């Protein structure tokens, strides 16, 4: 028997690197690794989902200017802590409260994270210095997730916190209640109307049970991309609605595009056959003077536009949203 030749060291290193990246991408909070020169060495998928910045545009570069700042509500509490500490020295210490609290306390603090689209997002952030076996500083680790005020709220957790209404009647009740909340308090009201592109064909070729199983699979997949405050519900035979609370139409559009990418990963098999799924999504964001009926009609028409133009896309009413997602965004190199 001929002995197997050992795997070259370069291949082993590449495999370990790919394995480590896969592990970091599986973490549901944002993870950023900075090298000793404060340049991005790794930016995981959750960091992209939360901040809107694709990793390809940041690797080897500095974090976006003004990426985050200490929330004003923590200033007094952390000022007392910072004054009790010895000054922090090193590449990342700038002498301000911001650095002292991160480097000395090593505890999560509330910050305002600047999204790629420009809005500020409350987030809990922890910055940890990284050192080699000799104690020499080699970089930093940033870990963060969105927060509602000072209460920690993970973004898109396992989906257990997302409300799912299994009938149209139940979803109608939730829509009515959320509309009243929006009318009374201004809580943002956004609607995503989703249909699975293969639903009608599957119903004809495989029957109602197959179509129902497919919808359950898609529902489970979409749940993993929603925030705990959002509601997902059935609408009719082949459609789903997502009730979201994104603050602006542009944020809702960005969220819809992320969900569209997620729908392509839905795993559906019927009698051993794997069926690839895609979705058509339409969105609408409530504005002063709207009615619930008008918002729903706008979202439905946008969904139908996606479906009629080939599916596997997101559409929005052109008079309701300015698409800022395609504007060029870049990080300046230091």
HELIX and SHEET records of a PDB file:
HELIX    1   1 UNK A    9  UNK A   26  1                                  18    
HELIX    2   2 UNK A   45  UNK A   51  1                                   7    
HELIX    3   3 UNK A   55  UNK A   57  5                                   3    
HELIX    4   4 UNK A   72  UNK A   74  5                                   3    
HELIX    5   5 UNK A   75  UNK A   83  1                                   9    
HELIX    6   6 UNK A   97  UNK A  100  1                                   4    
HELIX    7   7 UNK A  101  UNK A  105  3                                   5    
HELIX    8   8 UNK A  168  UNK A  185  1                                  18    
HELIX    9   9 UNK A  199  UNK A  206  1                                   8    
HELIX   10  10 UNK A  208  UNK A  223  1                                  16    
HELIX   11  11 UNK A  249  UNK A  263  1                                  15    
HELIX   12  12 UNK A  292  UNK A  308  1                                  17    
SHEET    1   A 6 UNK A  40  UNK A  43  0                                        
SHEET    2   A 6 UNK A  30  UNK A  35 -1                                        
SHEET    3   A 6 UNK A 137  UNK A 148 -1                                        
SHEET    4   A 6 UNK A 120  UNK A 131 -1                                        
SHEET    5   A 6 UNK A 109  UNK A 114 -1                                        
SHEET    6   A 6 UNK A  68  UNK A  70 -1                                        
SHEET    1   B 4 UNK A  40  UNK A  43  0                                        
SHEET    2   B 4 UNK A  30  UNK A  35 -1                                        
SHEET    3   B 4 UNK A 137  UNK A 148 -1                                        
SHEET    4   B 4 UNK A 151  UNK A 152 -1                                        
SHEET    1   C 6 UNK A 163  UNK A 165  0                                        
SHEET    2   C 6 UNK A 231  UNK A 235  1                                        
SHEET    3   C 6 UNK A 239  UNK A 244 -1                                        
SHEET    4   C 6 UNK A 190  UNK A 196 -1                                        
SHEET    5   C 6 UNK A 279  UNK A 285 -1                                        
SHEET    6   C 6 UNK A 313  UNK A 316  1                                        
SHEET    1   D 2 UNK A 269  UNK A 270  0                                        
SHEET    2   D 2 UNK A 273  UNK A 274 -1                                        
END                                                                             
